[in-house]
Amino acid sequence: MKFSIGDTVELKSGGPEMTIHSIIGDSTNKFESSIFITKGYKVGDLICKWFLNSNLQSDIFKSETITKSIIPD
């Protein structure tokens, strides 16, 4: 599945809706990507953000564990 910055996603196993903040290896921020790659993350890993109550959360996920959210009409 192809993901883009700004996509609304969720873990395949469930959880809160998240927004893709950046994609490691994306050419828009090579410096940030190089830092994550040196820490063991891979090109294509997704940096997602979401709110838990009113606190902003952030984490990095493998794209295989994420699916796009279905937004009702």
DSSP file (Angstrom, degrees, kcal/mol; ACC not computed):
  #  RESIDUE AA STRUCTURE BP1 BP2  ACC     N-H-->O    O-->H-N    N-H-->O    O-->H-N    TCO  KAPPA ALPHA  PHI   PSI    X-CA   Y-CA   Z-CA
    1    1 A M              0   0    0      0, 0.0     2,-0.5     0, 0.0    62,-0.0   0.000 360.0 360.0 360.0 138.1    0.0    0.0    0.0
    2    2 A K        -     0   0    0      2,-0.0     2,-0.3     0, 0.0     0, 0.0  -0.765 360.0-165.0 -92.0 129.9    1.3    3.5   -0.9
    3    3 A F        -     0   0    0     -2,-0.5     2,-0.3     4,-0.0    20,-0.0  -0.844   3.9-165.6-114.5 152.4    1.2    6.0    1.9
    4    4 A S    >   -     0   0    0     -2,-0.3     3,-2.1    18,-0.0    16,-0.3  -0.944  37.1 -87.7-132.0 154.5    1.6    9.8    1.7
    5    5 A I  T 3  S+     0   0    0     -2,-0.3    16,-0.2     1,-0.3     3,-0.1  -0.404 116.3  29.7 -58.7 133.1    2.2   12.5    4.3
    6    6 A G  T 3  S+     0   0    0     14,-2.6    -1,-0.3     1,-0.3    15,-0.1   0.236  84.5 139.7  97.2 -12.4   -1.1   13.6    5.7
    7    7 A D    <   -     0   0    0     -3,-2.1    13,-2.3    13,-0.1     2,-0.6  -0.358  53.8-127.5 -62.0 143.0   -2.9   10.2    5.3
    8    8 A T  E     +A   19   0A   0     11,-0.2    61,-2.8    61,-0.2     2,-0.3  -0.853  44.3 163.6 -91.9 123.8   -5.1    9.2    8.1
    9    9 A V  E     -AB  18  68A   0      9,-2.9     9,-3.3    -2,-0.6     2,-0.3  -0.798  24.2-162.3-135.1 171.3   -4.1    5.7    9.2
   10   10 A E  E     - B   0  67A   0     57,-2.4    57,-2.6    -2,-0.3     7,-0.1  -0.977  36.9 -88.1-150.9 161.1   -4.5    3.2   12.0
   11   11 A L  E >   - B   0  66A   0      5,-0.4     3,-1.7    -2,-0.3    55,-0.2  -0.441  32.7-128.1 -66.6 142.9   -2.7    0.0   13.1
   12   12 A K  T 3  S+     0   0    0     53,-2.7    -1,-0.1     1,-0.3    54,-0.1   0.819 112.7  55.2 -60.4 -29.3   -4.1   -3.2   11.5
   13   13 A S  T 3  S-     0   0    0     52,-0.4    -1,-0.3     1,-0.3     2,-0.1   0.486 122.8-100.5 -82.9  -2.8   -4.4   -4.5   15.0
   14   14 A G    <   +     0   0    0     -3,-1.7    -1,-0.3     2,-0.1    -3,-0.2  -0.349  63.2 125.3 108.1 170.3   -6.5   -1.5   16.1
   15   15 A G        -     0   0    0     -2,-0.1     3,-0.1    -3,-0.1    -1,-0.0  -0.805  60.0 -26.0 131.1-172.3   -5.9    1.7   18.0
   16   16 A P        -     0   0    0      0, 0.0    -5,-0.4     0, 0.0     2,-0.2  -0.273  66.9 -97.9 -73.0 157.5   -6.4    5.4   17.5
   17   17 A E        -     0   0    0     -7,-0.1    34,-0.3    34,-0.1     2,-0.3  -0.562  48.1-170.1 -69.9 139.3   -6.5    7.1   14.1
   18   18 A M  E     -A    9   0A   0     -9,-3.3    -9,-2.9    -2,-0.2     2,-0.4  -0.854  18.4-131.7-129.1 162.8   -3.1    8.6   13.4
   19   19 A T  E     -AC   8  49A   0     30,-2.8    30,-2.4    -2,-0.3     2,-0.6  -0.963  25.6-118.7-116.7 134.9   -1.8   11.0   10.8
   20   20 A I  E     + C   0  48A   0    -13,-2.3   -14,-2.6    -2,-0.4    28,-0.2  -0.620  30.9 179.4 -73.2 118.0    1.4   10.3    8.8
   21   21 A H  E     -     0   0A   0     26,-3.0     2,-0.3    -2,-0.6    27,-0.2   0.854  63.5 -19.0 -87.0 -42.0    3.8   13.1    9.7
   22   22 A S  E     - C   0  47A   0     25,-1.5    25,-2.9   -18,-0.1     2,-0.5  -0.981  55.2-128.1-161.0 165.7    6.7   11.9    7.6
   23   23 A I  E >   - C   0  46A   0     -2,-0.3     3,-2.4    23,-0.2    23,-0.2  -0.984  32.3-117.1-123.7 124.0    8.1    8.9    5.8
   24   24 A I  T 3  S+     0   0    0     21,-2.6    20,-3.2    -2,-0.5    21,-0.1  -0.407 103.5  22.4 -64.0 129.0   11.7    7.8    6.4
   25   25 A G  T 3  S+     0   0    0      1,-0.4    -1,-0.3     4,-0.3     2,-0.1   0.277  85.8 141.6  95.7  -8.9   13.6    8.1    3.2
   26   26 A D    X   -     0   0    0     -3,-2.4     3,-1.5     1,-0.1    -1,-0.4  -0.454  58.0-129.4 -64.7 136.1   11.2   10.6    1.7
   27   27 A S  T 3  S+     0   0    0      1,-0.3     3,-0.5    -2,-0.1    -1,-0.1   0.570  96.4  80.1 -68.2  -7.6   13.2   13.2   -0.2
   28   28 A T  T 3  S+     0   0    0      1,-0.3    -1,-0.3     2,-0.1     2,-0.1   0.753 107.8  21.0 -73.6 -21.7   11.5   16.1    1.5
   29   29 A N    <>  +     0   0    0     -3,-1.5     4,-2.1    -6,-0.2    -4,-0.3  -0.570  64.8 165.0-146.8  79.1   13.7   15.8    4.6
   30   30 A K  H  > S+     0   0    0     -3,-0.5     4,-2.4     1,-0.2     5,-0.2   0.847  77.9  55.5 -66.0 -35.4   16.9   13.9    4.0
   31   31 A F  H  > S+     0   0    0      2,-0.2     4,-1.7     1,-0.2    -1,-0.2   0.946 109.6  45.4 -64.2 -48.3   18.6   15.1    7.3
   32   32 A E  H  > S+     0   0    0      1,-0.2     4,-1.9     2,-0.2    -1,-0.2   0.917 113.3  51.4 -60.2 -43.6   15.7   13.7    9.4
   33   33 A S  H  X S+     0   0    0     -4,-2.1     4,-2.5     1,-0.2    -1,-0.2   0.903 106.6  53.1 -61.3 -42.3   15.7   10.5    7.4
   34   34 A S  H  X S+     0   0    0     -4,-2.4     4,-1.9     1,-0.2    -1,-0.2   0.866 107.2  52.4 -64.5 -34.9   19.5   10.0    7.8
   35   35 A I  H  X S+     0   0    0     -4,-1.7     4,-0.8     2,-0.2    -1,-0.2   0.937 112.1  44.7 -64.8 -46.5   19.2   10.3   11.6
   36   36 A F  H ><>S+     0   0    0     -4,-1.9     5,-2.1     1,-0.2     3,-0.6   0.885 110.6  54.3 -66.5 -38.3   16.5    7.7   11.8
   37   37 A I  H ><5S+     0   0    0     -4,-2.5     3,-1.6     1,-0.3    -1,-0.2   0.890 105.1  53.2 -64.2 -38.7   18.3    5.3    9.5
   38   38 A T  H 3<5S+     0   0    0     -4,-1.9    -1,-0.3     1,-0.3    -2,-0.2   0.727 105.2  56.8 -68.2 -18.9   21.4    5.5   11.7
   39   39 A K  T <<5S-     0   0    0     -4,-0.8    -1,-0.3    -3,-0.6    -2,-0.2   0.341 129.2 -94.7 -92.6   6.5   19.2    4.5   14.6
   40   40 A G  T < 5S+     0   0    0     -3,-1.6    -3,-0.2     1,-0.3    -2,-0.1   0.397  81.3 131.8 101.6  -3.2   18.1    1.3   12.9
   41   41 A Y      < -     0   0    0     -5,-2.1    -1,-0.3    -8,-0.1     2,-0.3  -0.421  49.0-127.9 -78.1 162.3   14.8    2.4   11.2
   42   42 A K    >   -     0   0    0     -2,-0.1     3,-2.1     1,-0.1   -18,-0.2  -0.749  25.5 -90.1-113.0 155.1   14.3    1.6    7.5
   43   43 A V  T 3  S+     0   0    0     -2,-0.3   -18,-0.2     1,-0.3     3,-0.1  -0.437 116.1  32.7 -58.2 131.5   13.4    3.6    4.4
   44   44 A G  T 3  S+     0   0    0    -20,-3.2    -1,-0.3     1,-0.4   -19,-0.1   0.202  82.3 135.4 100.5 -14.1    9.6    3.5    4.2
   45   45 A D    <   -     0   0    0     -3,-2.1   -21,-2.6    17,-0.1     2,-0.5  -0.398  52.7-126.6 -64.4 147.7    8.9    3.4    7.9
   46   46 A L  E     -CD  23  61A   0     15,-3.1    15,-2.7   -23,-0.2     2,-0.7  -0.845  10.3-151.1-107.7 128.5    6.2    5.8    8.9
   47   47 A I  E     -CD  22  60A   0    -25,-2.9   -26,-3.0    -2,-0.5   -25,-1.5  -0.877  28.7-174.5 -95.0 115.0    6.4    8.5   11.5
   48   48 A C  E     -CD  20  59A   0     11,-2.7    11,-2.0    -2,-0.7     2,-0.3  -0.822  14.0-162.6-116.0 150.3    2.8    9.0   12.8
   49   49 A K  E     +CD  19  58A   0    -30,-2.4   -30,-2.8    -2,-0.3     2,-0.3  -0.962  16.7 157.1-129.7 148.6    1.2   11.4   15.2
   50   50 A W  E     - D   0  57A   0      7,-1.7     7,-3.7    -2,-0.3     2,-0.4  -0.964  37.2-105.2-158.9 167.0   -2.1   11.3   17.1
   51   51 A F  E     - D   0  56A   0    -34,-0.3     2,-0.5    -2,-0.3     5,-0.2  -0.866  16.9-166.5-104.3 136.1   -3.8   12.7   20.2
   52   52 A L  E >  S- D   0  55A   0      3,-2.8     3,-2.2    -2,-0.4     2,-0.5  -0.968  79.4 -42.4-117.6 109.6   -4.3   10.7   23.4
   53   53 A N  T 3  S-     0   0    0     -2,-0.5    -2,-0.0     1,-0.3     0, 0.0  -0.603 124.9 -32.9  59.0-118.5   -6.8   12.8   25.3
   54   54 A S  T 3  S+     0   0    0     -2,-0.5     2,-0.5    -3,-0.1    -1,-0.3   0.212 117.5 105.6-111.6  16.1   -5.2   16.2   24.7
   55   55 A N  E <   -D   52   0A   0     -3,-2.2    -3,-2.8     1,-0.0     2,-0.4  -0.843  69.4-129.1-101.3 128.0   -1.6   15.0   24.6
   56   56 A L  E     -D   51   0A   0     -2,-0.5     2,-0.3    -5,-0.2    -5,-0.2  -0.600  28.8-168.2 -75.0 127.6    0.2   14.7   21.2
   57   57 A Q  E     -D   50   0A   0     -7,-3.7    -7,-1.7    -2,-0.4     2,-0.3  -0.789   6.2-174.0-113.9 157.4    1.8   11.3   20.7
   58   58 A S  E     +D   49   0A   0     -2,-0.3     2,-0.3    -9,-0.2    -9,-0.2  -0.988  10.9 153.6-152.1 143.5    4.3   10.2   18.1
   59   59 A D  E     -D   48   0A   0    -11,-2.0   -11,-2.7    -2,-0.3     2,-0.4  -0.969  37.1-111.3-160.4 170.6    5.9    6.9   17.1
   60   60 A I  E     -D   47   0A   0     -2,-0.3     2,-0.3   -13,-0.2   -13,-0.2  -0.929  33.4-175.4-114.3 133.1    7.4    5.1   14.1
   61   61 A F  E     -D   46   0A   0    -15,-2.7   -15,-3.1    -2,-0.4     2,-0.2  -0.932  30.4-111.1-129.3 148.7    5.7    2.1   12.5
   62   62 A K    >   -     0   0    0     -2,-0.3     3,-1.8   -17,-0.2     4,-0.3  -0.571  31.8-125.9 -70.1 139.8    6.6   -0.4    9.8
   63   63 A S  G >  S+     0   0    0      1,-0.3     3,-1.3    -2,-0.2    -1,-0.1   0.790 107.4  66.2 -62.6 -26.1    4.3    0.2    6.8
   64   64 A E  G 3  S+     0   0    0      1,-0.2    -1,-0.3     3,-0.0   -19,-0.0   0.710  99.0  52.6 -67.3 -18.6    3.2   -3.4    6.9
   65   65 A T  G <  S+     0   0    0     -3,-1.8   -53,-2.7   -54,-0.1   -52,-0.4   0.440 100.4  77.7 -95.2  -0.2    1.5   -2.8   10.2
   66   66 A I  E <   -B   11   0A   0     -3,-1.3     2,-0.3    -4,-0.3   -55,-0.2  -0.831  52.8-174.5-116.3 145.9   -0.5    0.2    9.1
   67   67 A T  E     -B   10   0A   0    -57,-2.6   -57,-2.4    -2,-0.3     2,-0.2  -0.975  35.3-101.4-133.0 151.5   -3.7    0.5    7.0
   68   68 A K  E     -B    9   0A   0     -2,-0.3   -59,-0.3   -59,-0.2     2,-0.1  -0.483  42.5-113.4 -69.9 140.1   -5.5    3.6    5.7
   69   69 A S        -     0   0    0    -61,-2.8     2,-0.8   -51,-0.2   -61,-0.2  -0.463  21.3-125.8 -72.9 144.7   -8.5    4.7    7.7
   70   70 A I        -     0   0    0     -2,-0.1    -1,-0.1   -61,-0.0   -61,-0.0  -0.840  22.9-154.5 -92.4 115.6  -11.8    4.4    6.1
   71   71 A I        -     0   0    0     -2,-0.8   -63,-0.0   -63,-0.1    -2,-0.0  -0.814  15.8-129.0 -95.5 118.0  -13.5    7.8    6.4
   72   72 A P              0   0    0      0, 0.0    -1,-0.0     0, 0.0     0, 0.0  -0.276 360.0 360.0 -65.7 150.6  -17.3    7.6    6.3
   73   73 A D              0   0    0      0, 0.0    -2,-0.0     0, 0.0     0, 0.0   0.472 360.0 360.0 -71.7 360.0  -19.2    9.8    3.9
